[in-house]
Amino acid sequence: MRKSSEHLLEELAELQAARLLAEATTVGGRKLIVRVFSDRDLTFIRLLAQKLTHLEANLVALLAASSEQSSLVFAQSEGMPFDMGALLKETLNELGGRGGGSRVMAQGGAPRAAGVEAALEKIASRLRT
């Protein structure tokens, strides 16, 4: 049963990644995907971030799953110039959360969902320039 569930989650993440990539626009030679999911968890958004960054060479993904608490995953394709760990820590400091990671992928959580969309958009606007 668990294997079947994992397989379905994997398929769902692949389909979602393909859809998000098809909808994404390219700005400054890279695609930027910013999305908050109210019906997903950290496991899903981490898997989705991995799919996105493997499918697209010049991509930055700022993803969150929000319910009572929020989970965030920031990821970029290999070779992109940003530091996802530093950007995530900056965002989580504003939200009162904790997390960490590498230059390529970082994850963390905040105690509440309020302000997550605005915080992601703030980082996204900086990355668009």
N, CA, C and O atoms as a MOPAC input file, in Angstrom:
PM7 MOZYME 1SCF
protein

 N      0.82200 1    -1.19200 1     0.00000 1
 C      0.00000 1     0.00000 1     0.00000 1
 C      0.87300 1     1.26600 1     0.00000 1
 O      0.60000 1     2.22000 1    -0.72800 1
 N      1.92900 1     1.25500 1     0.83200 1
 C      2.82100 1     2.41200 1     0.90600 1
 C      3.52900 1     2.64300 1    -0.42600 1
 O      3.65500 1     3.78100 1    -0.87900 1
 N      3.99400 1     1.55100 1    -1.05300 1
 C      4.67300 1     1.64800 1    -2.35600 1
 C      3.73900 1     2.25600 1    -3.39600 1
 O      4.15200 1     3.10000 1    -4.19200 1
 N      2.50800 1     1.83600 1    -3.38800 1
 C      1.51300 1     2.34100 1    -4.32400 1
 C      1.28100 1     3.83100 1    -4.09700 1
 O      1.18000 1     4.59900 1    -5.05500 1
 N      1.19700 1     4.23400 1    -2.85700 1
 C      1.00100 1     5.63700 1    -2.51400 1
 C      2.19100 1     6.48200 1    -2.97000 1
 O      2.00600 1     7.56800 1    -3.51900 1
 N      3.40500 1     5.98900 1    -2.74600 1
 C      4.60700 1     6.70100 1    -3.16800 1
 C      4.65000 1     6.84100 1    -4.68600 1
 O      5.02600 1     7.89000 1    -5.20900 1
 N      4.26500 1     5.78300 1    -5.38400 1
 C      4.25200 1     5.80700 1    -6.84300 1
 C      3.24000 1     6.83400 1    -7.35700 1
 O      3.53200 1     7.57300 1    -8.29700 1
 N      2.07400 1     6.88300 1    -6.75500 1
 C      1.06300 1     7.85800 1    -7.15500 1
 C      1.52600 1     9.29500 1    -6.88700 1
 O      1.28400 1    10.19000 1    -7.69600 1
 N      2.18000 1     9.50600 1    -5.76700 1
 C      2.70100 1    10.82700 1    -5.43800 1
 C      3.75700 1    11.25000 1    -6.46100 1
 O      3.79400 1    12.40500 1    -6.88600 1
 N      4.59400 1    10.32200 1    -6.84200 1
 C      5.62000 1    10.57300 1    -7.85300 1
 C      4.97600 1    10.97200 1    -9.19000 1
 O      5.40700 1    11.93300 1    -9.82700 1
 N      3.96800 1    10.24600 1    -9.59900 1
 C      3.26100 1    10.55700 1   -10.84800 1
 C      2.58200 1    11.92400 1   -10.77300 1
 O      2.63600 1    12.70400 1   -11.72400 1
 N      1.95000 1    12.20400 1    -9.65300 1
 C      1.28900 1    13.48900 1    -9.46900 1
 C      2.30500 1    14.63500 1    -9.55600 1
 O      2.03700 1    15.65700 1   -10.18700 1
 N      3.45300 1    14.46300 1    -8.92900 1
 C      4.49200 1    15.49600 1    -8.96700 1
 C      4.99100 1    15.71000 1   -10.39500 1
 O      5.21500 1    16.85000 1   -10.80200 1
 N      5.16600 1    14.64300 1   -11.15400 1
 C      5.60000 1    14.76800 1   -12.54700 1
 C      4.57200 1    15.52600 1   -13.37400 1
 O      4.93000 1    16.40800 1   -14.15500 1
 N      3.30900 1    15.19000 1   -13.20800 1
 C      2.24800 1    15.88300 1   -13.94900 1
 C      2.16000 1    17.35800 1   -13.55500 1
 O      2.02300 1    18.23200 1   -14.41000 1
 N      2.24100 1    17.61600 1   -12.27200 1
 C      2.18600 1    19.00100 1   -11.78700 1
 C      3.38200 1    19.79000 1   -12.30600 1
 O      3.22900 1    20.94300 1   -12.71000 1
 N      4.56500 1    19.19000 1   -12.30300 1
 C      5.76600 1    19.86400 1   -12.80200 1
 C      5.61000 1    20.21200 1   -14.27700 1
 O      5.93100 1    21.32700 1   -14.68700 1
 N      5.12400 1    19.27700 1   -15.07000 1
 C      4.93100 1    19.53000 1   -16.50100 1
 C      3.94200 1    20.67800 1   -16.71300 1
 O      4.15500 1    21.53800 1   -17.56700 1
 N      2.87200 1    20.68700 1   -15.93900 1
 C      1.87900 1    21.76100 1   -16.06600 1
 C      2.45700 1    23.11800 1   -15.67900 1
 O      2.25200 1    24.10800 1   -16.38100 1
 N      3.17600 1    23.16200 1   -14.56800 1
 C      3.77000 1    24.41900 1   -14.12300 1
 C      4.79600 1    24.93500 1   -15.12400 1
 O      4.86600 1    26.13900 1   -15.37200 1
 N      5.58900 1    24.04400 1   -15.70000 1
 C      6.57700 1    24.45700 1   -16.69700 1
 C      5.90900 1    24.98900 1   -17.95500 1
 O      6.39200 1    25.94600 1   -18.56000 1
 N      4.81000 1    24.37700 1   -18.35000 1
 C      4.08500 1    24.83400 1   -19.54300 1
 C      3.49100 1    26.22400 1   -19.32800 1
 O      3.38300 1    27.00500 1   -20.27300 1
 N      3.10900 1    26.53500 1   -18.09900 1
 C      2.50000 1    27.83400 1   -17.78100 1
 C      3.53300 1    28.91800 1   -17.48600 1
 O      3.21900 1    30.10600 1   -17.56700 1
 N      4.75300 1    28.53000 1   -17.14800 1
 C      5.77400 1    29.48800 1   -16.70800 1
 C      6.28300 1    30.33400 1   -17.87500 1
 O      6.40300 1    29.86600 1   -19.00700 1
 N      6.57500 1    31.58300 1   -17.56100 1
 C      7.18000 1    32.46000 1   -18.55300 1
 C      8.66400 1    32.61200 1   -18.23100 1
 O      9.08900 1    32.45800 1   -17.08600 1
 N      9.42300 1    32.90900 1   -19.24900 1
 C     10.86400 1    33.08400 1   -19.08000 1
 C     11.16000 1    34.56600 1   -18.92900 1
 O     10.74800 1    35.38300 1   -19.75200 1
 N     11.88400 1    34.89900 1   -17.86300 1
 C     12.28300 1    36.27900 1   -17.59500 1
 C     13.77900 1    36.28000 1   -17.32700 1
 O     14.26000 1    35.57000 1   -16.44500 1
 N     14.50400 1    37.07300 1   -18.08500 1
 C     15.94700 1    37.15100 1   -17.88500 1
 C     16.65600 1    35.83500 1   -18.14200 1
 O     17.67500 1    35.54900 1   -17.51400 1
 N     16.13100 1    35.03100 1   -19.05700 1
 C     16.76200 1    33.76800 1   -19.40100 1
 C     16.46500 1    32.62600 1   -18.45000 1
 O     17.06500 1    31.55700 1   -18.56400 1
 N     15.54500 1    32.83200 1   -17.50800 1
 C     15.20700 1    31.75500 1   -16.57200 1
 C     13.71200 1    31.75000 1   -16.28200 1
 O     13.02100 1    32.75800 1   -16.42700 1
 N     13.24600 1    30.59200 1   -15.87200 1
 C     11.85500 1    30.45700 1   -15.45600 1
 C     11.79700 1    30.54900 1   -13.94200 1
 O     12.64400 1    30.00300 1   -13.23500 1
 N     10.78500 1    31.24800 1   -13.46400 1
 C     10.57200 1    31.39400 1   -12.02300 1
 C      9.16600 1    30.90400 1   -11.72000 1
 O      8.18600 1    31.41700 1   -12.26100 1
 N      9.07900 1    29.91000 1   -10.85300 1
 C      7.78700 1    29.35900 1   -10.45500 1
 C      7.58200 1    29.64800 1    -8.97800 1
 O      8.38800 1    29.24600 1    -8.13900 1
 N      6.50900 1    30.34100 1    -8.66600 1
 C      6.15400 1    30.68600 1    -7.28800 1
 C      4.74700 1    30.14800 1    -7.06200 1
 O      3.80300 1    30.54800 1    -7.74400 1
 N      4.61400 1    29.23800 1    -6.10000 1
 C      3.30000 1    28.61800 1    -5.89300 1
 C      3.12400 1    28.22900 1    -4.43100 1
 O      4.04400 1    27.71300 1    -3.79800 1
 N      1.93400 1    28.48300 1    -3.90700 1
 C      1.54500 1    28.04300 1    -2.57300 1
 C      0.42100 1    27.02400 1    -2.74500 1
 O     -0.59100 1    27.30600 1    -3.38600 1
 N      0.60700 1    25.84800 1    -2.17200 1
 C     -0.37200 1    24.77000 1    -2.24100 1
 C     -1.06200 1    24.64700 1    -0.88700 1
 O     -0.40400 1    24.43900 1     0.13300 1
 N     -2.37700 1    24.77400 1    -0.87600 1
 C     -3.10600 1    24.65300 1     0.38600 1
 C     -3.45000 1    23.20000 1     0.70800 1
 O     -3.84300 1    22.88300 1     1.83100 1
 N     -3.30300 1    22.33000 1    -0.27300 1
 C     -3.71200 1    20.93600 1    -0.08900 1
 C     -2.55200 1    19.94000 1    -0.20200 1
 O     -2.78300 1    18.75400 1    -0.43300 1
 N     -1.33200 1    20.39900 1    -0.04400 1
 C     -0.16200 1    19.52100 1    -0.13900 1
 C      0.70400 1    19.65800 1     1.10600 1
 O      0.49700 1    20.54100 1     1.93900 1
 N      1.68900 1    18.75300 1     1.20900 1
 C      2.59200 1    18.77700 1     2.35700 1
 C      4.03600 1    18.94200 1     1.89800 1
 O      4.31100 1    19.05100 1     0.70300 1
 N      4.95100 1    18.96000 1     2.85800 1
 C      6.36500 1    19.14700 1     2.56900 1
 C      6.90300 1    18.07400 1     1.63600 1
 O      7.67600 1    18.38100 1     0.72800 1
 N      6.51400 1    16.83400 1     1.84000 1
 C      6.99700 1    15.73900 1     0.99900 1
 C      6.67900 1    16.01100 1    -0.46800 1
 O      7.52900 1    15.83200 1    -1.34100 1
 N      5.44800 1    16.44400 1    -0.73000 1
 C      5.05100 1    16.70300 1    -2.10700 1
 C      5.80000 1    17.88800 1    -2.70800 1
 O      6.30100 1    17.78600 1    -3.82700 1
 N      5.88900 1    19.00800 1    -1.99500 1
 C      6.53100 1    20.17500 1    -2.60500 1
 C      8.03400 1    19.95400 1    -2.78200 1
 O      8.62900 1    20.50300 1    -3.70900 1
 N      8.65100 1    19.16500 1    -1.91500 1
 C     10.06600 1    18.83000 1    -2.10000 1
 C     10.24700 1    17.97900 1    -3.36000 1
 O     11.15100 1    18.22800 1    -4.15800 1
 N      9.39000 1    16.98500 1    -3.53200 1
 C      9.42700 1    16.14100 1    -4.72200 1
 C      9.15500 1    16.96800 1    -5.97800 1
 O      9.81900 1    16.78200 1    -6.99800 1
 N      8.19200 1    17.86900 1    -5.91100 1
 C      7.87700 1    18.73000 1    -7.03700 1
 C      9.07000 1    19.62200 1    -7.39400 1
 O      9.38600 1    19.79000 1    -8.57100 1
 N      9.72300 1    20.18600 1    -6.39700 1
 C     10.89700 1    21.02800 1    -6.64800 1
 C     11.99600 1    20.22900 1    -7.33800 1
 O     12.64700 1    20.73100 1    -8.25400 1
 N     12.20500 1    18.99300 1    -6.90500 1
 C     13.21000 1    18.13800 1    -7.54400 1
 C     12.85500 1    17.87100 1    -9.00100 1
 O     13.72400 1    17.93500 1    -9.87000 1
 N     11.60400 1    17.57500 1    -9.27400 1
 C     11.15500 1    17.32300 1   -10.65200 1
 C     11.36500 1    18.56200 1   -11.51000 1
 O     11.91000 1    18.47600 1   -12.61100 1
 N     10.93800 1    19.70500 1   -11.01000 1
 C     11.05400 1    20.94000 1   -11.77900 1
 C     12.49900 1    21.26300 1   -12.14000 1
 O     12.80200 1    21.58800 1   -13.28800 1
 N     13.38300 1    21.17100 1   -11.16000 1
 C     14.78000 1    21.55000 1   -11.40700 1
 C     15.51900 1    20.53200 1   -12.26800 1
 O     16.54300 1    20.86200 1   -12.86700 1
 N     15.02700 1    19.32000 1   -12.33700 1
 C     15.63800 1    18.32700 1   -13.22900 1
 C     15.09300 1    18.42300 1   -14.64500 1
 O     15.78000 1    18.06400 1   -15.60100 1
 N     13.87300 1    18.90200 1   -14.78300 1
 C     13.26000 1    19.00900 1   -16.10700 1
 C     13.66100 1    20.28600 1   -16.84700 1
 O     13.61800 1    20.32400 1   -18.07700 1
 N     14.04300 1    21.31100 1   -16.12800 1
 C     14.34700 1    22.61400 1   -16.73400 1
 C     15.72100 1    23.09000 1   -16.27500 1
 O     16.01900 1    23.09400 1   -15.08100 1
 N     16.55300 1    23.48900 1   -17.23000 1
 C     17.93800 1    23.86100 1   -16.91600 1
 C     18.06000 1    25.20200 1   -16.20600 1
 O     18.94300 1    25.35900 1   -15.36200 1
 N     17.22600 1    26.15300 1   -16.50700 1
 C     17.32000 1    27.50000 1   -15.93200 1
 C     16.04300 1    27.83200 1   -15.18000 1
 O     15.19900 1    28.58600 1   -15.66300 1
 N     15.91500 1    27.26300 1   -14.00200 1
 C     14.66800 1    27.40500 1   -13.26100 1
 C     14.91900 1    27.67900 1   -11.78900 1
 O     15.85100 1    27.14500 1   -11.18700 1
 N     14.06500 1    28.52400 1   -11.22200 1
 C     14.03100 1    28.75000 1    -9.78100 1
 C     12.60400 1    28.47400 1    -9.33700 1
 O     11.65300 1    28.98300 1    -9.93100 1
 N     12.45500 1    27.66800 1    -8.29300 1
 C     11.13000 1    27.33400 1    -7.76000 1
 C     11.05700 1    27.77000 1    -6.29500 1
 O     11.89700 1    27.39300 1    -5.47800 1
 N     10.05200 1    28.55800 1    -5.99000 1
 C      9.75600 1    28.97600 1    -4.62000 1
 C      8.39200 1    28.39600 1    -4.29600 1
 O      7.36800 1    28.91500 1    -4.74000 1
 N      8.38000 1    27.32200 1    -3.52200 1
 C      7.15700 1    26.56600 1    -3.27200 1
 C      6.82100 1    26.55500 1    -1.78400 1
 O      7.70700 1    26.59700 1    -0.93000 1
 N      5.53500 1    26.49700 1    -1.49600 1
 C      5.09000 1    26.40500 1    -0.10300 1
 C      3.83900 1    25.54200 1    -0.02300 1
 O      3.02100 1    25.50100 1    -0.94200 1
 N      3.72100 1    24.86800 1     1.08500 1
 C      2.50200 1    24.13200 1     1.42600 1
 C      1.97900 1    24.79200 1     2.69400 1
 O      2.67700 1    24.87300 1     3.70500 1
 N      0.74300 1    25.26000 1     2.62100 1
 C      0.23400 1    25.98200 1     3.78400 1
 C     -1.05500 1    25.35000 1     4.28700 1
 O     -1.97600 1    25.05500 1     3.52500 1
 N     -1.08200 1    25.16300 1     5.54600 1
 C     -2.29800 1    24.79200 1     6.26100 1
 C     -2.21400 1    25.60600 1     7.54400 1
 O     -2.09600 1    26.82900 1     7.47100 1
 N     -2.26900 1    24.98500 1     8.70500 1
 C     -2.04900 1    25.75900 1     9.92600 1
 C     -0.60300 1    26.21400 1    10.00900 1
 O     -0.31500 1    27.36400 1    10.34100 1
 N      0.30600 1    25.28900 1     9.69900 1
 C      1.72600 1    25.61000 1     9.60700 1
 C      2.08000 1    25.66500 1     8.13400 1
 O      1.32400 1    25.19000 1     7.28700 1
 N      3.22100 1    26.24000 1     7.83300 1
 C      3.66200 1    26.30300 1     6.44700 1
 C      4.99800 1    25.60600 1     6.28900 1
 O      5.86700 1    25.67800 1     7.15800 1
 N      5.14100 1    24.93300 1     5.16800 1
 C      6.40700 1    24.33400 1     4.77200 1
 C      6.84700 1    25.02200 1     3.49700 1
 O      6.03100 1    25.27700 1     2.61200 1
 N      8.12300 1    25.32200 1     3.39900 1
 C      8.65400 1    26.00600 1     2.23100 1
 C      9.81200 1    25.21400 1     1.64300 1
 O     10.60200 1    24.61300 1     2.37100 1
 N      9.90100 1    25.22000 1     0.32400 1
 C     11.02800 1    24.63500 1    -0.38500 1
 C     11.44000 1    25.62800 1    -1.46000 1
 O     10.62900 1    26.02200 1    -2.29700 1
 N     12.70200 1    26.02700 1    -1.43300 1
 C     13.28700 1    26.87600 1    -2.46200 1
 C     14.30900 1    26.01500 1    -3.19400 1
 O     15.14200 1    25.36300 1    -2.56300 1
 N     14.24800 1    26.01000 1    -4.52700 1
 C     15.17000 1    25.19000 1    -5.30900 1
 C     15.51900 1    25.88400 1    -6.61400 1
 O     14.74000 1    26.67800 1    -7.14100 1
 N     16.69200 1    25.57400 1    -7.12300 1
 C     17.10100 1    26.08400 1    -8.41600 1
 C     17.84800 1    24.99500 1    -9.17400 1
 O     18.43500 1    24.08900 1    -8.58300 1
 N     17.80900 1    25.11000 1   -10.48900 1
 C     18.55500 1    24.17700 1   -11.32400 1
 C     20.04400 1    24.35200 1   -11.05300 1
 O     20.49100 1    25.43800 1   -10.68200 1
 N     20.79100 1    23.30400 1   -11.23600 1
 C     22.24700 1    23.34400 1   -11.06000 1
 C     22.83100 1    24.40700 1   -11.98000 1
 O     22.45700 1    24.49900 1   -13.14900 1
 N     23.74600 1    25.20400 1   -11.45000 1
 C     24.39800 1    26.23800 1   -12.24600 1
 C     23.74800 1    27.61100 1   -12.16400 1
 O     24.28800 1    28.58200 1   -12.69400 1
 N     22.60600 1    27.70400 1   -11.51400 1
 C     21.95100 1    29.00400 1   -11.33700 1
 C     22.71000 1    29.79200 1   -10.26500 1
 O     23.34900 1    29.19100 1    -9.40100 1
 N     22.64900 1    31.13700 1   -10.30800 1
 C     23.53600 1    31.95200 1    -9.47300 1
 C     23.07200 1    32.26400 1    -8.05100 1
 O     23.79800 1    32.92500 1    -7.31000 1
 N     21.89500 1    31.81200 1    -7.65400 1
 C     21.36000 1    32.23100 1    -6.36000 1
 C     21.75700 1    31.26600 1    -5.24300 1
 O     22.27600 1    30.18000 1    -5.50200 1
 N     21.50900 1    31.67200 1    -4.01000 1
 C     21.76000 1    30.83000 1    -2.84200 1
 C     20.41500 1    30.56100 1    -2.17400 1
 O     19.90900 1    31.38800 1    -1.41400 1
 N     19.85100 1    29.40300 1    -2.46400 1
 C     18.52100 1    29.07800 1    -1.95100 1
 C     18.51000 1    28.98900 1    -0.43000 1
 O     17.52600 1    29.37800 1     0.20000 1
 N     19.57800 1    28.48800 1     0.16600 1
 C     19.65500 1    28.40000 1     1.62400 1
 C     19.56200 1    29.77600 1     2.27800 1
 O     18.83700 1    29.96100 1     3.25600 1
 N     20.30600 1    30.74300 1     1.72800 1
 C     20.29100 1    32.10100 1     2.27900 1
 C     18.93500 1    32.77200 1     2.05800 1
 O     18.42300 1    33.44600 1     2.95200 1
 N     18.34700 1    32.58700 1     0.86200 1
 C     17.03500 1    33.18200 1     0.58000 1
 C     15.95000 1    32.60200 1     1.48500 1
 O     15.06800 1    33.32100 1     1.95400 1
 N     16.02900 1    31.28900 1     1.72200 1
 C     15.03400 1    30.66100 1     2.59100 1
 C     15.18400 1    31.15100 1     4.02400 1
 O     14.18600 1    31.46500 1     4.67300 1
 N     16.40000 1    31.22000 1     4.52300 1
 C     16.60200 1    31.69800 1     5.89500 1
 C     16.08500 1    33.12400 1     6.06100 1
 O     15.46800 1    33.45300 1     7.07400 1
 N     16.33800 1    33.96400 1     5.06800 1
 C     15.84400 1    35.34100 1     5.10600 1
 C     14.31500 1    35.35700 1     5.18100 1
 O     13.73100 1    36.10800 1     5.96300 1
 N     13.68300 1    34.53000 1     4.36800 1
 C     12.22000 1    34.45600 1     4.34300 1
 C     11.67800 1    33.92400 1     5.66300 1
 O     10.71200 1    34.46200 1     6.20500 1
 N     12.29700 1    32.87000 1     6.17800 1
 C     11.81400 1    32.26900 1     7.42000 1
 C     12.04800 1    33.16700 1     8.62400 1
 O     11.28800 1    33.10500 1     9.59100 1
 N     13.08300 1    34.00000 1     8.58900 1
 C     13.28700 1    34.96900 1     9.67000 1
 C     12.09500 1    35.91200 1     9.76400 1
 O     11.65600 1    36.25600 1    10.86200 1
 N     11.57100 1    36.33100 1     8.61400 1
 C     10.40000 1    37.20900 1     8.59700 1
 C      9.14300 1    36.50000 1     9.09000 1
 O      8.26500 1    37.11800 1     9.69200 1
 N      9.06800 1    35.19300 1     8.82600 1
 C      7.87000 1    34.42200 1     9.17300 1
 C      7.95700 1    33.75500 1    10.54400 1
 O      6.99800 1    33.12300 1    10.98800 1
 N      9.09000 1    33.89000 1    11.21200 1
 C      9.25600 1    33.27200 1    12.52200 1
 C      9.49600 1    31.77600 1    12.46000 1
 O      9.18200 1    31.05100 1    13.40400 1
 N     10.05300 1    31.31400 1    11.35100 1
 C     10.29500 1    29.87700 1    11.17800 1
 C     11.75900 1    29.53100 1    11.15200 1
 O     12.62900 1    30.37100 1    11.38100 1
 N     12.01000 1    28.25300 1    10.86300 1
 C     13.38800 1    27.75000 1    10.81800 1
 C     13.54800 1    26.83100 1     9.62200 1
 O     12.58900 1    26.24300 1     9.12300 1
 N     14.79000 1    26.72800 1     9.18300 1
 C     15.09000 1    25.81600 1     8.09400 1
 C     16.49900 1    26.04800 1     7.59900 1
 O     17.25900 1    26.83500 1     8.16400 1
 N     16.82600 1    25.35400 1     6.54600 1
 C     18.15400 1    25.50000 1     5.98100 1
 C     18.30400 1    24.61700 1     4.76900 1
 O     17.36000 1    23.96700 1     4.32100 1
 N     19.49500 1    24.61100 1     4.25900 1
 C     19.76400 1    23.80100 1     3.08700 1
 C     20.99100 1    24.30800 1     2.36900 1
 O     21.81200 1    25.03400 1     2.93100 1
 N     21.09700 1    23.91700 1     1.13200 1
 C     22.26000 1    24.25400 1     0.32800 1
 C     21.96100 1    25.40900 1    -0.61600 1
 O     20.87500 1    25.98700 1    -0.59600 1
 N     22.93000 1    25.72600 1    -1.42700 1
 C     22.78100 1    26.76600 1    -2.43300 1
 C     21.73900 1    26.37200 1    -3.48200 1
 O     21.09600 1    27.23300 1    -4.08300 1
 N     21.57800 1    25.05600 1    -3.69500 1
 C     20.68900 1    24.54900 1    -4.73900 1
 C     19.27200 1    24.27400 1    -4.22200 1
 O     18.29800 1    24.52600 1    -4.93200 1
 N     19.14900 1    23.76100 1    -3.00000 1
 C     17.82400 1    23.44800 1    -2.45500 1
 C     17.81100 1    23.63200 1    -0.94700 1
 O     18.74900 1    23.25500 1    -0.24500 1
 N     16.71400 1    24.22900 1    -0.46400 1
 C     16.56100 1    24.45700 1     0.97100 1
 C     15.09700 1    24.26200 1     1.35200 1
 O     14.19500 1    24.45900 1     0.53800 1
 N     14.88200 1    23.87300 1     2.60100 1
 C     13.52000 1    23.67400 1     3.07900 1
 C     13.40500 1    24.09200 1     4.52700 1
 O     14.38600 1    24.10700 1     5.27000 1
 N     12.18500 1    24.43200 1     4.91400 1
 C     11.95400 1    24.83000 1     6.28900 1
 C     10.48000 1    24.99400 1     6.55900 1
 O      9.63500 1    24.68200 1     5.72100 1
 N     10.18500 1    25.49100 1     7.74900 1
 C      8.79000 1    25.64900 1     8.14100 1
 C      8.57100 1    26.90300 1     8.95100 1
 O      9.47900 1    27.42500 1     9.59800 1
 N      7.33900 1    27.36900 1     8.89700 1
 C      6.92300 1    28.53700 1     9.67200 1
 C      5.72400 1    28.12800 1    10.51300 1
 O      4.95100 1    27.26500 1    10.09800 1
 N      5.55300 1    28.72600 1    11.68200 1
 C      4.48600 1    28.30900 1    12.58800 1
 C      3.07000 1    28.61500 1    12.10200 1
 O      2.10300 1    28.05800 1    12.62300 1
 N      2.94400 1    29.49000 1    11.11500 1
 C      1.60300 1    29.81600 1    10.61800 1
 C      1.66300 1    30.10000 1     9.11700 1
 O      2.73400 1    30.33600 1     8.55800 1
 N      0.51300 1    30.07200 1     8.48700 1
 C      0.43200 1    30.28800 1     7.04000 1
 C      0.34700 1    31.76900 1     6.67300 1
 O      0.64700 1    32.14700 1     5.54100 1
 N     -0.05700 1    32.59600 1     7.61500 1
 C     -0.21700 1    34.02200 1     7.33300 1
 C      1.09600 1    34.63800 1     6.86700 1
 O      2.13400 1    34.47000 1     7.50700 1
 N      1.04100 1    35.34400 1     5.75900 1
 C      2.20700 1    36.05500 1     5.25900 1
 C      3.09700 1    35.27000 1     4.31300 1
 O      4.04200 1    35.82600 1     3.75500 1
 N      2.81400 1    33.99200 1     4.12200 1
 C      3.69000 1    33.16700 1     3.28200 1
 C      3.66200 1    33.63100 1     1.82700 1
 O      4.71500 1    33.78200 1     1.20900 1
 N      2.47500 1    33.85600 1     1.27700 1
 C      2.38600 1    34.28400 1    -0.12600 1
 C      3.12400 1    35.59300 1    -0.35000 1
 O      3.85600 1    35.73100 1    -1.33000 1
 N      2.94500 1    36.54500 1     0.53400 1
 C      3.61700 1    37.84300 1     0.40800 1
 C      5.13300 1    37.68400 1     0.51500 1
 O      5.87800 1    38.34600 1    -0.20700 1
 N      5.59000 1    36.81500 1     1.40600 1
 C      7.02400 1    36.59400 1     1.58000 1
 C      7.63400 1    35.96000 1     0.32600 1
 O      8.73000 1    36.33400 1    -0.09100 1
 N      6.92100 1    35.00000 1    -0.27400 1
 C      7.41100 1    34.38400 1    -1.50700 1
 C      7.45600 1    35.40400 1    -2.63100 1
 O      8.41400 1    35.44100 1    -3.40200 1
 N      6.44100 1    36.21700 1    -2.72600 1
 C      6.39900 1    37.21800 1    -3.79900 1
 C      7.49600 1    38.25400 1    -3.62800 1
 O      8.03500 1    38.75100 1    -4.61600 1
 N      7.83200 1    38.58400 1    -2.39600 1
 C      8.91500 1    39.53300 1    -2.13600 1
 C     10.24100 1    38.99400 1    -2.66700 1
 O     10.99300 1    39.71900 1    -3.31900 1
 N     10.52500 1    37.73100 1    -2.39000 1
 C     11.75300 1    37.10600 1    -2.89700 1
 C     11.69100 1    37.00200 1    -4.41900 1
 O     12.67300 1    37.28600 1    -5.10500 1
 N     10.53800 1    36.59400 1    -4.94300 1
 C     10.38000 1    36.43900 1    -6.39600 1
 C     10.64800 1    37.74800 1    -7.11700 1
 O     11.29900 1    37.75200 1    -8.16200 1
 N     10.16000 1    38.85900 1    -6.57900 1
 C     10.37100 1    40.15200 1    -7.24400 1
 C     11.85500 1    40.49300 1    -7.29600 1
 O     12.30700 1    41.09300 1    -8.27200 1
 N     12.60900 1    40.13400 1    -6.29400 1
 C     14.05500 1    40.36200 1    -6.31700 1
 C     14.73900 1    39.50100 1    -7.36400 1
 O     15.69300 1    39.93900 1    -8.00600 1
 N     14.25600 1    38.27700 1    -7.53900 1
 C     14.87600 1    37.36700 1    -8.49900 1
 C     14.51500 1    37.71800 1    -9.94100 1
 O     15.21400 1    37.30900 1   -10.86800 1
 N     13.45500 1    38.45400 1   -10.13800 1
 C     13.03400 1    38.84700 1   -11.49600 1
 C     13.90500 1    39.95700 1   -12.07300 1
 O     13.90400 1    40.16800 1   -13.28600 1
 N     14.63800 1    40.65900 1   -11.23900 1
 C     15.45100 1    41.77300 1   -11.74200 1
 C     16.79700 1    41.33400 1   -12.23600 1
 O     17.58900 1    42.16100 1   -12.68800 1

